């Protein structure tokens, strides 16, 4: 007979700081291409995110596209050189639905960097400061801002220099945004898990920001796995390397604590690609779903972490790019979609006792979740857990390895999880 004990809706950990950490973390999604140009209308796409329980969306303001020609009054968002129309449609819709937004500023116009591609630094910090002022003035209701994407890799920023990034991008934008929005939070970094060819490791980039006297309220990082076939969110990361993945997130916490003691941590891009369709870098559909729950749990228990943002909603058309969507290119739901909506993670196994963590996100969900196991072709209730005010719940059960379990509340059914 199965025995189930419903626990209080906090994770019990050996370190009391961990038990208190991350309980206010928000989970979100980023997929600019799908939001702006996906099937249906922008409104219908935003409705899908709202029904899914997306709490925050990261969206990019591409400076080079918004201001392809030099503005006359660059700090004035109403200057005729600015075209905010595409961003307005998405951002106004997010605002109307009370979905929090992280606005990422990226991409240098040719007029600001000597005619070079958008991944080159501007020639001076004043031009970017003016753009940040204009953006903050237009979207004054946005309180979370992120300066650039993965500036430690050359494909996103040339040169990949923490000193120049601080001088020409981060600090000018920090000052500009805070002057316009009193309660703004501005994040620096947004680093990739490794530097790549010609780039800089996230460890070196973060410490370089400290040396350069970077100003930031949060440090942002994208903790993708380096070896998806062998690395899970909970294990398999390289602890002695200068890389930082979800499995080695404690390394990031230590670095931020030392170099920026007051800063929070935002995990602004994260996902596993699935196989199908990516047969080289993808994991199975079941593993992709499992890793969503595990990654969410790691963010929940990790000190300082306020955000974890999934990339993407829909697989990209080019197979060589990211296939980490919750749905396929054709719009068919993967198990990852159910896992995002109602995440469940196996957090501890002691003898025959298994501990689980999860969260109810859908606005249609109640607060009582049924835990079910599969017996043959049917599902039977093992027990119930009660979520706290933010939807988090935990429970324990006596379950043998190989048991297939899932969480269900009202009409919302989570992905199937196999006990290990």
ZAMARGU-4260 file (C-alpha; in steps of 0.2 Angstrom, whole numbers, plus 5000, padded with zeros to 4 digits):
<rodrens>
0) 5000/5000/5000 | 5006/5017/4996 | 5009/5030/5010 | 5009/5048/5005 | 5013/5063/5017
5) 5009/5080/5011 | 5022/5092/5017 | 5022/5111/5019 | 5024/5121/5003 | 5043/5124/5006
10) 5058/5114/5001 | 5066/5106/5016 | 5085/5108/5014 | 5100/5105/5024 | 5105/5123/5022
15) 5092/5135/5030 | 5097/5148/5017 | 5092/5137/5003 | 5075/5133/5011 | 5072/5152/5011
20) 5080/5155/4994 | 5071/5158/4978 | 5053/5156/4984 | 5048/5172/4975 | 5056/5166/4958
25) 5045/5170/4943 | 5045/5158/4928 | 5043/5165/4910 | 5047/5163/4892 | 5056/5172/4878
30) 5052/5170/4859 | 5053/5186/4850 | 5050/5179/4833 | 5035/5169/4838 | 5027/5184/4847
35) 5029/5196/4833 | 5027/5185/4818 | 5019/5168/4824 | 5003/5161/4818 | 4987/5170/4822
40) 4987/5188/4829 | 4998/5195/4843 | 4983/5195/4854 | 4979/5177/4852 | 4998/5172/4855
45) 4998/5183/4871 | 4982/5174/4876 | 4991/5157/4875 | 5005/5163/4886 | 4993/5170/4899
50) 4983/5153/4899 | 4999/5144/4901 | 5003/5153/4916 | 5018/5163/4909 | 5023/5176/4923
55) 5036/5186/4914 | 5041/5188/4896 | 5058/5194/4890 | 5057/5204/4874 | 5071/5213/4864
60) 5071/5231/4858 | 5083/5230/4843 | 5091/5247/4843 | 5097/5245/4825 | 5079/5241/4819
65) 5070/5254/4830 | 5083/5268/4824 | 5090/5263/4807 | 5094/5282/4805 | 5102/5294/4817
70) 5089/5303/4827 | 5089/5322/4829 | 5084/5321/4847 | 5090/5304/4852 | 5083/5304/4870
75) 5066/5309/4864 | 5055/5293/4859 | 5044/5304/4848 | 5059/5308/4836 | 5054/5304/4819
80) 5069/5292/4816 | 5062/5280/4829 | 5050/5266/4824 | 5042/5258/4839 | 5027/5251/4831
85) 5032/5232/4831 | 5037/5233/4849 | 5022/5243/4854 | 5010/5229/4848 | 5018/5216/4859
90) 5022/5227/4874 | 5005/5235/4875 | 4998/5218/4875 | 5009/5211/4889 | 5005/5227/4899
95) 4986/5225/4896 | 4987/5207/4903 | 4998/5211/4918 | 5012/5200/4912 | 5028/5206/4919
100) 5041/5211/4906 | 5060/5211/4905 | 5066/5223/4891 | 5082/5218/4883 | 5092/5232/4874
105) 5103/5225/4860 | 5110/5228/4842 | 5120/5244/4837 | 5114/5254/4822 | 5127/5257/4808
110) 5127/5276/4811 | 5133/5273/4829 | 5147/5261/4826 | 5155/5266/4810 | 5145/5256/4798
115) 5148/5239/4806 | 5136/5225/4809 | 5124/5226/4825 | 5135/5215/4836 | 5149/5229/4836
120) 5150/5240/4851 | 5144/5258/4848 | 5158/5271/4846 | 5153/5280/4862 | 5142/5277/4877
125) 5132/5293/4874 | 5122/5286/4859 | 5117/5271/4869 | 5113/5281/4884 | 5101/5292/4873
130) 5092/5276/4866 | 5090/5269/4884 | 5082/5286/4889 | 5070/5286/4874 | 5065/5267/4878
135) 5063/5270/4896 | 5052/5286/4893 | 5041/5276/4881 | 5039/5261/4891 | 5040/5268/4909
140) 5029/5254/4916 | 5043/5242/4913 | 5054/5240/4928 | 5065/5226/4923 | 5079/5230/4910
145) 5093/5219/4903 | 5108/5226/4893 | 5113/5216/4878 | 5113/5197/4875 | 5128/5186/4879
150) 5141/5199/4877 | 5155/5187/4882 | 5153/5179/4864 | 5159/5187/4848 | 5144/5183/4838
155) 5134/5194/4850 | 5146/5208/4854 | 5163/5213/4847 | 5175/5215/4855 | 5169/5204/4870
160) 5177/5215/4883 | 5169/5217/4900 | 5177/5234/4902 | 5171/5241/4885 | 5154/5233/4888
165) 5153/5242/4905 | 5159/5259/4898 | 5149/5260/4882 | 5133/5250/4886 | 5129/5245/4904
170) 5134/5260/4914 | 5126/5273/4902 | 5110/5263/4901 | 5110/5260/4920 | 5111/5279/4923
175) 5098/5283/4910 | 5085/5271/4915 | 5086/5275/4933 | 5084/5293/4929 | 5068/5290/4920
180) 5060/5275/4931 | 5063/5277/4949 | 5060/5259/4954 | 5069/5251/4939 | 5080/5236/4940
185) 5094/5235/4927 | 5103/5219/4924 | 5120/5217/4917 | 5129/5202/4910 | 5116/5191/4901
190) 5131/5180/4898 | 5132/5163/4889 | 5137/5148/4898 | 5154/5148/4889 | 5164/5161/4879
195) 5165/5151/4863 | 5178/5154/4850 | 5187/5171/4854 | 5175/5175/4868 | 5177/5176/4887
200) 5171/5164/4900 | 5156/5170/4910 | 5168/5169/4926 | 5180/5180/4918 | 5167/5192/4911
205) 5158/5194/4928 | 5174/5197/4937 | 5179/5209/4924 | 5163/5219/4926 | 5168/5221/4945
210) 5185/5227/4940 | 5177/5240/4928 | 5165/5246/4941 | 5150/5240/4933 | 5133/5247/4939
215) 5119/5234/4940 | 5104/5228/4951 | 5105/5210/4945 | 5117/5199/4936 | 5109/5190/4921
220) 5115/5173/4915 | 5109/5160/4902 | 5114/5143/4910 | 5112/5131/4896 | 5119/5114/4897
225) 5136/5112/4888 | 5133/5093/4885 | 5114/5090/4885 | 5117/5071/4883 | 5126/5070/4899
230) 5121/5085/4909 | 5105/5087/4918 | 5099/5103/4928 | 5104/5093/4944 | 5120/5085/4940
235) 5134/5082/4927 | 5141/5100/4926 | 5160/5104/4927 | 5163/5112/4944 | 5181/5116/4941
240) 5178/5124/4923 | 5176/5142/4920 | 5159/5138/4912 | 5142/5140/4922 | 5127/5130/4918
245) 5112/5126/4928 | 5120/5111/4936 | 5134/5122/4942 | 5123/5137/4947 | 5131/5138/4964
250) 5147/5144/4956 | 5137/5159/4949 | 5130/5163/4966 | 5147/5163/4974 | 5154/5175/4961
255) 5139/5187/4962 | 5140/5187/4981 | 5158/5192/4981 | 5158/5204/4966 | 5141/5212/4968
260) 5134/5208/4985 | 5118/5217/4983 | 5114/5211/4966 | 5100/5198/4962 | 5102/5184/4949
265) 5091/5183/4933 | 5092/5167/4923 | 5086/5175/4907 | 5087/5161/4894 | 5087/5142/4897
270) 5081/5126/4888 | 5085/5109/4882 | 5082/5105/4863 | 5072/5090/4859 | 5074/5075/4848
275) 5064/5075/4837 | 5068/5086/4828 | 5086/5089/4833 | 5095/5072/4832 | 5112/5079/4836
280) 5110/5090/4852 | 5092/5086/4857 | 5086/5075/4871 | 5071/5064/4871 | 5054/5073/4873
285) 5052/5065/4890 | 5069/5071/4896 | 5065/5088/4889 | 5049/5089/4900 | 5058/5081/4915
290) 5072/5094/4914 | 5060/5109/4914 | 5053/5103/4931 | 5071/5100/4937 | 5077/5117/4931
295) 5063/5126/4939 | 5066/5117/4955 | 5085/5122/4954 | 5080/5140/4952 | 5067/5139/4966
300) 5080/5133/4979 | 5095/5144/4973 | 5099/5160/4983 | 5096/5177/4974 | 5087/5170/4959
305) 5072/5180/4954 | 5069/5174/4936 | 5070/5159/4925 | 5065/5162/4907 | 5062/5147/4895
310) 5068/5148/4877 | 5057/5145/4866 | 5038/5143/4864 | 5039/5136/4846 | 5054/5127/4837
315) 5063/5137/4825 | 5061/5134/4806 | 5080/5132/4803 | 5085/5115/4811 | 5102/5121/4814
320) 5095/5134/4826 | 5085/5130/4842 | 5073/5116/4844 | 5069/5120/4862 | 5051/5125/4859
325) 5036/5119/4870 | 5027/5115/4853 | 5034/5109/4837 | 5036/5120/4821 | 5019/5114/4816
330) 5011/5119/4833 | 5009/5102/4840 | 5012/5101/4859 | 5027/5092/4866 | 5026/5085/4883
335) 5037/5100/4888 | 5021/5111/4886 | 5012/5102/4900 | 5028/5102/4910 | 5030/5121/4909
340) 5011/5123/4914 | 5012/5111/4929 | 5031/5107/4933 | 5035/5093/4943 | 5052/5087/4949
345) 5059/5072/4959 | 5070/5081/4972 | 5076/5067/4983 | 5076/5048/4985 | 5079/5040/5002
350) 5076/5021/5002 | 5059/5019/4995 | 5053/5037/4999 | 5053/5049/4985 | 5051/5068/4987
355) 5043/5079/4974 | 5042/5098/4971 | 5030/5107/4959 | 5020/5123/4955 | 5003/5127/4949
360) 5004/5141/4936 | 4989/5141/4926 | 4977/5155/4931 | 4963/5142/4929 | 4971/5130/4942
365) 4964/5129/4960 | 4976/5126/4975 | 4974/5107/4978 | 4984/5096/4966 | 4981/5077/4964
370) 4996/5066/4963 | 4993/5051/4952 | 5002/5035/4947 | 5000/5025/4931 | 4994/5007/4933
375) 4992/4998/4917 | 4983/5010/4906 | 4974/5020/4920 | 4979/5033/4932 | 4975/5032/4951
380) 4977/5045/4964 | 4991/5043/4976 | 4987/5058/4987 | 4985/5076/4987 | 4996/5091/4990
385) 4991/5109/4994 | 4999/5124/4985 | 5004/5139/4994 | 5000/5157/4988 | 5013/5156/4974
390) 5007/5139/4968 | 5022/5129/4975 | 5019/5112/4983 | 5029/5097/4989 | 5025/5080/4994
395) 5033/5063/4998 | 5027/5045/4993 | 5033/5027/4994 | 5035/5023/4976 | 5046/5010/4967
400) 5059/5015/4954 | 5051/5016/4936 | 5034/5022/4943 | 5026/5034/4931 | 5018/5049/4940
405) 5010/5065/4936 | 5002/5080/4944 | 4984/5085/4940 | 4973/5100/4945 | 4956/5103/4938
410) 4958/5101/4919 | 4976/5104/4920 | 4987/5089/4918 | 5006/5089/4920 | 5019/5079/4910
415) 5022/5061/4915 | 5038/5059/4926 | 5046/5042/4929 | 5053/5039/4946 | 5072/5035/4946
</rodrens>
